[in-house]
Amino acid sequence: MKTKLTSILLALFALTLIGCDDDDDAILVDSDPVPATPQGVFSVTGDEAVYVYFNGIYERDVDEYLVYRSLNATTGYTAIGAVDAVSNPDLDLIIYEYVDSDVTNGVTYYYAISAVDRAGQVSALSAEDVFDTPRPEGQATIFPMEIDTSLAGFNLATGTVVTLNSAAADVWIDSDTIRDISYLNVGNDLIDIQDMGFTGSFDDIGWAPTDGWPELGWVEIVVGHTYVIWTEDENFAKMRAVSENGSGSITFQWAFQTVVGNPELAPAQPKSTDRPEDYLKPRPGATLMSDLGSNAR
């Protein structure tokens, strides 16, 4: 069970003696219970930020919710902020948000929530195993090699456009002008790429997949599709095609997980099943575009 380093005391139930019978047996009732424990806690990963969400409890006398953070899953939780409760006379479901911007990319943080009523009573900490590892993200415009080889490659760790022939190019772009199709290629045979299909937003893909990695080493670029990359150094990243530009270039959103073997990219639900170490395993090598020949596609 989680414990807190802060000295917040859980108030005891207020017990009221409401009568005695002839044998002086006391009848005790609970007049002001401690608030229920918040549920539905989850987080969404950002760049130097973690977005924490939780369900408000179904009680009318809630004053605020306390947000706790730790560097350990089970101990060391300290209150880092509070969210004022919204008046809820009809006991509707209210989802709250707290943005933790006092974080460092590449560090894993654990979160929990408690409810505080107007009498100052504090609930137990939420039970969900909620953790997050913020990571850098950004936007980049890359040109097909047929237009400009110096702007055809991209390095995910630095978030910079590099030359096609650079050893730092994790991915690069080329195009089939006859069929009007562009392709996103891996930089070498130790890098894998997978098309996750159309996504409504960049955060729809929260985890790198555990399987389904093809050996082709390239994917067709479709605006609105998100692609997950497994780098040579065992880092995971994702790129979403945002637009095809009049110059022939393609603009991508990108995110890079700096923690080796951590598949977390932008989680949108509690994360208690997948473990980063599950991803440190042998994987098939990709086939380079240069090995496939001009008619490979």
N, C-alpha and C positions, 0 to 999 in steps of 0.2 A: 504494500500500500504506500502511496506517496506520502511524504512528510514535508513539513515546511520549516525553513530556518527562521522565518519571521515569527515573532511571538504573538500570533493571533490566537486568542482563546475561543473555543467554541462555547457559547453560552449554554448553560444547563436549561432544561425544560422548566418553565415556571409552573410549579405545582400548587394548586389551590385546594384547600380543605373546604369542602362544600357541605359537610354534615357528618354527624356521628349517630350511630344507632345506640340502642341500650347497652350494647357490649363495648361501646367506645371504639368501634372499628372505623377507621378513617377511610373515606372515599376520595381518591385523588384523581384530578383530571388535568390534561395538558391544555393550558389556556393560550400559549403562544409558542408554537413549535419552531424549531430551527428550520430555516429555509431548505427546500429540496435542493439536491445537487444538480447543477446545470448539465445538460446532455447535448449531443449532436455537435461536439467540438471538432473542428477540422481546420486545416491551414492551407494557404496557397503561397507558393514560393515566389519571391520577387528578387529584384536586383538590389542588394543591401536593404531588404525589407522582407518581413513575413506578415501576411494577412491572416489573422486568426478570427474564425467565425464560430458562433455557438447559439444554441436555442435558449431563449429566455424561459424561466420556469413559470408554471401556471399558478402564480400567487399574486395577490393584489398589493401586498405591502413590501415589495422589493424596492430597496433604495438604490443599489448599485451592484455591479459585478466586478470582482477583482480578477486581474489577469496575472498569472504566475509563470515564471520561466526558470529553467534549470539547464545545466549542461549535462545532467544525468537523468536517466529515465525514471528513477524511483525515489531519489532524494534531492535535497538542496533547492527546493522550490521557493522562490522569493517573489513577492508581489512587485510588479513593475509598472502597473497602471490600473486604472479603473474606467468603467463605462457606466454612465448614468442609466438607470432603468427607465424605460418608457412607461407612462401610465397605461395600465392594461385592465380596465374594469371588466371587460368581457372575456378575459383570459384567452386571448388569441395567441397564435404562434407568432413570436417576434424573433427574428434572426439578427443578432448583433455582430458588429465588426470591430476589431481592434487592430491597428497597424503598428507593428513593432519595427521602428526604423533604427533602433540602437543595436544593430547587428552587423556582423562581418561576413562577407561572402566566403563560403567554404567551411564555416563553422556550423555544427548541428546544434539546434536548440530544441528543448522540450517545453510544452505548454500545458497549462491546466487552468480551470476557471472555478471560482466559487461565487455564491450569491450572498448578499448582505441585506437583511431586512431593516426596517425603520427603527427597530429596537437595538440595532447593532449586532444582532446574531449572525454568525457566519456559517455557511454550509460546509460540508466536506468538499474536497477537491474533486473535479470531474474525473471520471475513470478512464476515458479514452486515451489510448497511447498516441499522442499527437506530437510529432517532431518535424523539423524543417531545416533544410540546409540552403540558405539563400545563395544565388549564383548570378554572375554577370549576364547581361543580355543587351541587345542593341539592334540596330538596323544597318544593312549594308547593301550597296548596289554593285553588282558584278557583271562584267561584260563577257560574252562568248569569245573564245580564243580566236575565232575568225575575224573579230572586230579589233580586239586589243589584247594581246597575250600578256601585257604587263598588268592588266586589271582583270584577269580571268580566274585567278585563284583566290582562296580565302582561308585564313588561319583562325580557327575557332578559339584557341586559348587566348589570343591577343585581340580578337575581334577586328582584324585588319585585312584589307584586300592586298594580295601579294601576286607576284608574277606567276604565270602558268608553270614554269620550270623550277620554281622554288621548292626546296625540301620542306618548307613550312606550309605548303599548300595541302590542307586536309581535304579540300574539295575544289573542283574547278568546273567551268562551264564550257560546253561547245554546242553547236547547233547544226541541224539539217535544214538548210535554206530551201531545199526543194519541197520538203514536207512541212516546213514551217514549224519545226519542233526543236526545243532546246533540251539539253540533258545536264544533270548534275552528276559529276563523276567523283570517285574517291581518288585521293592523291597517291596511294600505294596499296599493295595487296594485303596490308595489315589493318586496313580501315574498312569498316562495313557501313552500309547505308540501307535504310528501309523506308519505303513510302507508306505513311500511315493514313493516306487518303485525305479526303476533304475534311477540313476542320472549320467550325464557325468562328473560332478565335484561337489565338496563339496558346492559351492556357488549356485548351481541350486535351492536349497530350501532356500528362503529368508524370508519366513513367516511361522509361525506355523499355521496349518489349524484351522478354526473356528468350523468345524464339522467333522463327520466321525470317531470319536474316538470309537474304539471297546471296548468291556468289557472283552475280553479274558485275557488281562494282559501279553501276550507274542506274539512274532512275530518270524517267521523263519528267520534266518540270511542268506542273500544272498550277496555275494561280489558285490559291486557296488550299493547296495540299501542304501538309507538314511532313518533313523528313527527319528521321532520327539517325544520328551518326554515332558510331562506336569507333573511337580513335585508336591509333596505334599505341598510345600510352594508357589505354583502358579507361578513358574518360568518355562520358556520354554528352551529347549535344543534340540540339534540334534546330531546324531551319524551316520557316514557312514562307512560301512564295507569295509576296504581297501584290506585285504588279509587274507586267511587262511594259517596258518603256519604249517610247518612239525611237530612242537611240539604239535599240536592240539589246540594251542591258536589262537585267532583272533585279528587282529589289526584294530582299529577304529580311524577315525578322529572324534573329538568332539568339540562342541561349546556350551557355556552356557550363556544365557542372564541374567545378574545380576539384572536387573530392574524387579520387581514383576509385572506380568500381561502384560509385553511388549512382543508381539509375534515376534518382529524383530530379525531375526537370521543372515541373510546375504542378505539384499535387493539388487536387481539388476534392479530396476526401480523406478520412482518417487512414493512416498508413500503419497497419499492424501486422501485415502478412508478408510482404516482400522484404527481404533482407539484402543489403548491398553486397554481402559476401557471396550471395548466390550468383552474382554476375561475373565473378572472377573465375572464368572457366575457359578451356580451349574453345576456339571458334574457327569456323571455316574462313579461309582467305578469300578475298575478293579478286576478281579478274580485272586487270587493268584495261581501260579503253584501248590503249596502244597495242594490247595483245589480241584484241578482237578483230581488228581490221576494219576497213571502211564500210563493209557490208554486214557487220555483226548485228546491227539493230534491225 
